[in-house]
């Protein structure tokens, strides 16, 4: 299967966590058993409402956090696929936000839990599934566990029509050299979702520039101050790095600022990104 990712705007359900309000906790150590938690309040919409709302904004690509999925039963998955189809919204990626394939004791358990979610991504028709490469500090041993785990997960993804990606995130991949070493060792089996906001400090732009040539998708996360003013200079500099690297994947808007009106703030981010879609 060939996975094409033309430049476009996407949205993650994390950017709507207050609008959705409810989460459905699920992790390797505590598998979902029907629990429903008002983690961010009762919410004003359900996941089934999201595709049509995005389409009304002119956005036709979505990423879903695994904990926003209320059920993995076939009936619900069919209902969600129908909502996506009717709104003409593509499910680009299922974001599997927990699990640690580098854990010294539980890496095998966590890998199988993640693999189950990759199968769910395939049932939903997602193009990709983003997984955590490892939460442990980078050592020779944790890098070995990550390579082995990601190879196995990539095989499970291929069997389910899903390309597996990872992210410059958590302990294992805090430095660009480790991201590059891991991806090179996997020889293209696993892709990179680059996140603007996961790295900071004086070397941030050099570090992002080093890994951007590997990026197939991008979490375009903008920082906002207490008055909800975007750090447009930082955002544009990150977007300039994408342009310089000839990035061709979707820019997935990530909003996590102080303003509760997530729809409004996504429009702010979208306006900053739009000029880069013609790059």
C-alpha positions as CSV (number, residue, x, y, z in Angstrom):
1,X,0.0,0.0,0.0
2,X,1.2,3.5,-0.9
3,X,0.6,6.2,1.7
4,X,0.3,9.7,0.2
5,X,0.1,12.8,2.4
6,X,-0.3,16.0,0.5
7,X,0.1,19.3,2.3
8,X,-3.1,20.0,4.2
9,X,-4.5,21.0,7.5
10,X,-5.7,18.4,10.0
11,X,-6.9,18.5,13.6
12,X,-6.3,16.1,16.5
13,X,-9.1,15.4,19.0
14,X,-6.6,16.5,21.7
15,X,-7.2,20.0,20.4
16,X,-10.9,19.5,21.3
17,X,-10.5,17.8,24.7
18,X,-12.5,20.4,26.5
19,X,-15.3,20.3,23.8
20,X,-15.3,16.5,24.1
21,X,-14.9,16.6,27.8
22,X,-15.3,12.9,28.4
23,X,-12.5,10.3,28.0
24,X,-12.5,6.5,28.1
25,X,-9.4,5.6,30.1
26,X,-7.4,2.6,28.7
27,X,-3.8,1.6,29.3
28,X,-1.8,-1.6,29.5
29,X,-1.9,-1.6,33.3
30,X,-5.6,-0.7,33.4
31,X,-7.5,-1.9,30.3
32,X,-10.7,-0.2,29.4
33,X,-13.7,-1.9,31.0
34,X,-16.4,0.5,30.0
35,X,-15.3,3.4,32.2
36,X,-16.4,6.9,31.3
37,X,-14.6,9.8,32.9
38,X,-15.5,13.5,32.7
39,X,-11.8,14.3,32.6
40,X,-12.3,17.8,31.2
41,X,-16.0,18.2,32.1
42,X,-19.2,16.9,30.6
43,X,-18.3,18.1,27.1
44,X,-20.5,19.8,24.5
45,X,-20.1,17.3,21.6
46,X,-19.4,13.7,21.0
47,X,-16.7,12.1,18.8
48,X,-19.4,11.3,16.2
49,X,-20.0,15.1,15.9
50,X,-16.4,16.0,15.2
51,X,-16.2,15.1,11.5
52,X,-19.1,17.3,10.4
53,X,-17.9,20.2,12.6
54,X,-14.4,20.0,11.0
55,X,-15.9,19.7,7.5
56,X,-17.9,22.9,8.2
57,X,-14.5,24.6,8.8
58,X,-13.1,23.3,5.5
59,X,-10.9,20.7,7.3
60,X,-11.1,17.2,6.0
61,X,-8.4,15.3,7.9
62,X,-8.6,14.1,11.5
63,X,-6.4,12.4,14.1
64,X,-8.1,10.6,17.0
65,X,-6.6,10.1,20.5
66,X,-7.2,6.5,21.6
67,X,-8.8,7.6,24.9
68,X,-11.5,9.6,23.0
69,X,-12.9,6.4,21.5
70,X,-15.9,5.3,23.6
71,X,-16.0,1.7,22.2
72,X,-14.1,-0.6,20.0
73,X,-17.1,-2.8,19.3
74,X,-17.8,-3.3,15.6
75,X,-21.2,-1.4,15.7
76,X,-19.6,1.8,17.1
77,X,-16.6,1.6,14.7
78,X,-19.0,1.3,11.8
79,X,-21.0,4.3,13.1
80,X,-17.8,6.4,13.4
81,X,-16.7,5.4,9.9
82,X,-20.0,6.4,8.6
83,X,-19.7,9.8,10.2
84,X,-16.3,10.3,8.7
85,X,-17.5,9.1,5.3
86,X,-20.6,11.4,5.3
87,X,-18.5,14.4,6.2
88,X,-15.8,13.5,3.7
89,X,-13.2,13.5,6.4
90,X,-10.2,11.2,6.3
91,X,-9.0,9.5,9.5
92,X,-5.3,10.1,9.0
93,X,-4.0,8.6,12.3
94,X,-5.0,7.0,15.5
95,X,-2.9,8.4,18.3
96,X,-2.0,5.7,20.8
97,X,-0.9,7.9,23.7
98,X,0.4,5.4,26.3
99,X,2.3,2.2,26.7
100,X,6.1,1.8,27.0
101,X,7.8,-0.7,24.8
102,X,11.1,0.1,26.5
103,X,9.9,-0.7,30.1
104,X,12.3,-3.1,31.8
105,X,9.5,-5.3,33.1
106,X,6.4,-4.7,31.0
107,X,7.6,-4.0,27.5
108,X,6.1,-7.2,26.1
109,X,2.7,-6.6,27.8
110,X,2.7,-3.0,26.5
111,X,3.7,-4.0,23.0
112,X,0.7,-6.3,22.8
113,X,-1.6,-3.7,24.1
114,X,-0.4,-1.2,21.5
115,X,-0.7,-3.9,18.8
116,X,-4.4,-4.3,19.7
117,X,-5.0,-0.6,19.2
118,X,-3.2,-0.8,15.8
119,X,-5.7,-3.4,14.8
120,X,-8.5,-1.0,15.9
121,X,-6.8,1.7,13.7
122,X,-7.1,-0.7,10.8
123,X,-10.7,-1.5,11.4
124,X,-11.4,2.3,11.5
125,X,-9.6,2.7,8.1
126,X,-6.9,5.0,9.6
127,X,-3.9,5.5,7.4
128,X,-1.5,5.6,10.3
129,X,-1.1,4.8,14.0
130,X,1.3,6.9,16.1
131,X,3.0,5.1,19.0
132,X,5.4,6.1,21.7
133,X,8.9,4.8,20.9
134,X,9.8,4.6,24.6
135,X,9.4,6.5,27.9
136,X,12.7,5.3,29.4
137,X,16.0,7.3,29.1
138,X,18.0,6.5,26.0
139,X,20.5,3.7,26.6
140,X,21.8,0.9,24.4
141,X,19.4,-1.5,26.1
142,X,16.3,0.8,25.8
143,X,17.1,1.6,22.2
144,X,17.3,-2.2,21.5
145,X,13.9,-2.8,23.1
146,X,12.4,0.1,21.1
147,X,13.8,-1.2,17.8
148,X,12.5,-4.7,18.5
149,X,9.1,-3.4,19.6
150,X,8.7,-1.1,16.7
151,X,9.6,-3.7,14.2
152,X,7.0,-6.0,15.6
153,X,4.4,-3.2,15.7
154,X,5.2,-2.2,12.1
155,X,4.6,-5.8,11.0
156,X,1.2,-5.8,12.9
157,X,0.4,-2.5,11.2
158,X,1.3,-3.8,7.7
159,X,-1.0,-6.8,8.4
160,X,-3.8,-4.3,9.2
161,X,-3.2,-1.8,6.4
162,X,-1.8,0.8,8.8
163,X,1.6,2.5,8.7
164,X,3.2,2.9,12.2
165,X,4.8,6.2,13.1
166,X,6.4,7.5,16.2
167,X,7.2,11.0,17.6
168,X,10.0,13.1,19.0
169,X,8.6,12.6,22.5
170,X,9.4,11.2,25.9
171,X,12.6,9.9,27.4
172,X,14.0,7.8,24.6
173,X,13.8,10.4,21.8
174,X,14.7,13.7,23.6
175,X,17.6,14.3,21.2
176,X,17.7,14.5,17.4
177,X,20.6,12.1,17.1
178,X,18.6,9.4,18.9
179,X,15.5,10.0,16.7
180,X,17.7,9.7,13.6
181,X,19.6,6.6,14.9
182,X,16.3,4.8,15.7
183,X,14.6,5.6,12.4
184,X,17.7,4.7,10.3
185,X,18.0,1.4,12.1
186,X,14.3,0.6,11.2
187,X,15.1,1.2,7.5
188,X,11.8,2.9,6.7
189,X,9.5,0.5,8.5
190,X,8.4,3.2,10.9
191,X,7.7,6.9,10.1
192,X,8.0,10.1,12.0
193,X,5.3,12.4,13.3
194,X,7.2,15.6,14.2
195,X,5.8,17.8,17.0
196,X,6.8,21.5,17.2
197,X,6.1,21.7,20.9
198,X,7.8,18.7,22.4
199,X,11.3,20.3,22.3
200,X,12.4,23.6,23.6
201,X,15.5,25.5,24.6
202,X,18.2,27.3,22.7
203,X,18.8,24.4,20.2
204,X,15.1,23.8,19.5
205,X,15.2,25.0,15.8
206,X,18.4,23.2,15.0
207,X,17.1,20.1,16.6
208,X,13.8,20.2,14.7
209,X,15.6,21.0,11.4
210,X,17.8,17.9,11.9
211,X,14.8,15.5,12.0
212,X,12.4,17.3,9.6
213,X,13.6,15.4,6.6
214,X,12.2,12.2,8.3
215,X,8.8,13.7,9.0
216,X,5.7,12.3,7.3
217,X,3.3,14.2,9.4
218,X,3.5,17.1,11.8
219,X,1.8,18.2,15.0
220,X,1.7,21.9,14.4
221,X,1.5,23.0,18.1
222,X,1.4,26.8,18.7
223,X,2.2,28.3,22.1
224,X,-0.2,30.8,23.6
225,X,0.3,33.3,26.4
226,X,-2.1,33.9,29.3
227,X,-4.0,36.4,27.2
228,X,-4.4,33.7,24.4
229,X,-2.0,35.6,22.1
230,X,-0.1,33.1,19.9
231,X,3.6,33.0,19.7
232,X,3.4,33.6,16.0
233,X,7.2,34.2,15.6
234,X,8.0,30.8,17.0
235,X,5.2,29.1,15.0
236,X,6.3,30.6,11.7
237,X,9.9,29.7,12.4
238,X,8.9,26.1,12.8
239,X,6.7,26.2,9.7
240,X,9.7,27.7,7.8
241,X,11.7,24.6,8.9
242,X,9.0,22.4,7.3
243,X,9.2,24.4,4.1
244,X,13.0,24.2,4.0
245,X,12.7,20.4,4.4
246,X,10.1,20.2,1.6
247,X,7.7,18.6,4.1
248,X,4.7,17.1,2.3
249,X,2.5,15.7,5.1
250,X,-0.5,17.1,6.9
251,X,-0.1,19.9,9.5
252,X,-2.2,18.7,12.4
253,X,-3.3,21.6,14.5
254,X,-2.6,21.1,18.2
255,X,-4.3,23.6,20.6
256,X,-3.7,23.4,24.3
257,X,-3.9,27.1,25.4
258,X,-5.9,28.9,28.0
259,X,-8.9,29.9,26.0
260,X,-11.8,27.4,26.4
261,X,-13.1,28.2,22.9
262,X,-11.1,25.6,21.1
263,X,-12.9,26.0,17.8
264,X,-11.9,29.7,17.7
265,X,-8.3,29.1,18.6
266,X,-8.0,26.4,16.0
267,X,-9.0,29.0,13.5
268,X,-6.2,31.2,14.8
269,X,-3.7,28.4,14.2
270,X,-5.2,27.5,10.8
271,X,-4.7,31.1,9.6
272,X,-1.0,31.0,10.5
273,X,-0.6,27.6,8.7
274,X,-2.5,28.3,5.5
275,X,0.2,30.3,3.7
276,X,2.5,27.3,4.0
277,X,0.1,25.0,2.2
278,X,1.3,26.4,-1.1
279,X,4.9,25.8,-0.3
